[in-house]
Structures are given as C-alpha cells and as structure tokens.
Amino acid sequence: MSESEQQPQEQAMPKPPRARVADAPLPEESAGEKLARKRDYLEGFLAEKPQDVVSGEPGGDLYEAVVTALKEIYDPEIPVNIYDLGLIYAVEVDDDAAVVVTMTLTTPHCPVAESMPGEVELRVSSVPGVRDAEVNLVWDPPWDMAKMSDEAKLELGML
C-alpha cells in the first residue's frame, strides 16, 4: 500500500474524546472525611521508611535512634538541642554498632566544655543497640550560627 492510500484511512478515523477531570464522577464526601483521608495519607507517607537502608546509615533505625538521643540534649545557655544548634558535625555507626560522634561547642570557653562530651557519650551509649560510644570534641571548623538548623533559628527568633 502506498503512502497516499494510507492517508485517507487515517483521516477517516475520528479522534477519541479527551478525558477531563471535570467529567469524572466525584464521590460524595464530607469535609471531615476528606480531611481524614488526607491526614491518613500524610501519616502513611511520613511513616514510610527508606527501603534497603543499613541500620547504621542515615535513615537506618540505629542511626536515627542516636540522632533522636542527641536531640534530647539541650545547651544550658540556649534553649535549643545540640543537634539543631549545629554542634554535631558527624555521627558514624559501624557494622558492630559502635558509634563515634564528632562535635564541637559554641566556644572553647563554654561553661559545659568539660561535661557536655561526657553527657553526649552517656546518652548515645544508652541507646538500645549501641555497643560502644565515643565522642570526639573538635574546634576546627569553629562553630558559627550558619550551622544552626532552620528550626533552631526560628526558635531563637532569627528567621
């Protein structure tokens, strides 16, 4: 069949009607039911865990439990937890569940310079599943307010 014979047949076929959202029948749903459905969807979305994540990696159960423990420790002079304050530089969890936390303080002359690393070590070692905890206190790079999370800045009225 030549190209000229195919063209008339293509033109003869009518185009199918386009589907429109406005044409779809909507179920009768009260505002409360709609809100409950959206809330249920959002809670399911937020509760979903990443697939195939090792426990000691970000998103893993042990790693997240350590971060949660760190968020329970507050700076005595600033009403923000040390994680959101940006004092925690790294959390490393090895395959044997040993945790190493690298952190700093707001200044070397901080009144809790001697006690804070010990408190962090104690809290992290008390997380179920942690075999051993070690805290490395570093001063380089120095802490500055840019390391704070948006939540911490909001809490302190900086946003």
N, C-alpha and C positions, 0 to 999 in steps of 0.2 A: 504494500500500500504506500503510496507516495504521500509526501507531507501535505499536499493540497487536499487530499482526500481525508486526512485526519482532522484538519481544522474545522470543517463544518460539524463533525460529530462532537467536538469539544464545545463548540458554541451552542449546540442544541441542548446540552445538559444544563439544567437550572442549578444555580448555586444553592447549597443548603442554607437554611436560615441560621443566622448567628444566635448563639446562646447569650442571653442577657441576665445579669444577676437580678434585675428588677422583675423578670418574668418568673423566677423560681418561687414556688410557694413557700412562705415562711411559717414555721410552726408557731402556734400561739404560746407566748412565753411571757411571764410576768417579769417586772424589773428585778425582783428579788431572785427569781430563778436564773435570770441572765447573769446577775452579779455572782451568784453561787457557782455557776458554770465557769465563769472567767476566773474566779478565785481558785477553784479546783484545778483548772488548767495551769495557772501560775504556780501553785504549790507543787504540782507534779513536775513542772519544768525546773523549779529551783531545787527540788529534792533529787533530781536525776544526777547520778554520779557518772563521771567520765568512765568509759569502757577501757579495760586493759591497762589500768594505771597501777604501777607498783606502789605498795603501801608507803614507802619512804620517799616517794617523789611528790612534788606539788600536785594536789588533787587526791593523793592517796590518803587512806584512813589515818595512819600513824603520823604522817607529816601534818595533816590538818588538825589532829588532836594536839600536837606540840604547839602549833600556831595558836590554837584556842587557849592553851595554858598560858602562853606568852601574853595574850590579850587580857588576861586576868590580873596582870601585874601593872600597877599604876606608878607613875613618877610621883613622889611625895609632894613636889612643888607645883606640878602641872596636872590638872585633872584629866589626863589622857593616858591611855595604856601605852606601854613602851613599844609595842609593835606599830601602832598607828602613829606614834610620835616619831618613828623612823630610827629608833635606836638599835633595832635588829637589822644587821646587814646580811646575814645568811643563816639558814637552817639547813643542815645537812644530816640526812639519815642514811646510814649504810645498811647493807644487807643483814647485818647481825643486830639491827635495831639500836645501834649506838648513835647518839645524837650529838652533833657539835653545833653550838650556837655562837656565831660571831656577832659581837655587839659593841656599842660604844655608849658613852654618856654625853649629856649635853655639854659638859665642860670637865676638864680633868680635876677641877676643884669642887665637883659636885659633892654635896654632903653625904650621898649614899654610894660614893665611889668604892668603898670597901665592902658594903653589904649587898648592893644590888646584884653583882655577878653571882654571889652565893645564893641569893633568893631565886634567881633565874635557874641556876643549876638544880636547886631543890625542887622547884615547880616542874621543870622538864623531866627530871628523873622520876617524879611521882606519876607521870602519865602512864596508864596501863599499856604495856607492850614495849616500853623503852627499857633497854638493858642497862645502858650507861649514858650519862650526860656529862658534857664538858662545855665550859664557856670560855671563849677567847675574847678578852677585852682589848679592843684596838682603839687607837687615836687617829689613825690615818686610813681613810679620809676623815677629816673632822666633821662632826655633826653640824648641820645647819637647818634652818626652817624649811628649806626646799625638800627635805627628806620626809616631811610630815605628809600623811595621807590627807585627802580632801575632808574626810570625816573629822580628823583631828583639827584641821584648820577651821572647819565650821564650828566645832565645839568651843574653840578659843576665840571665835568671832573674827577670824582673819579672812573669811570669804564674804 
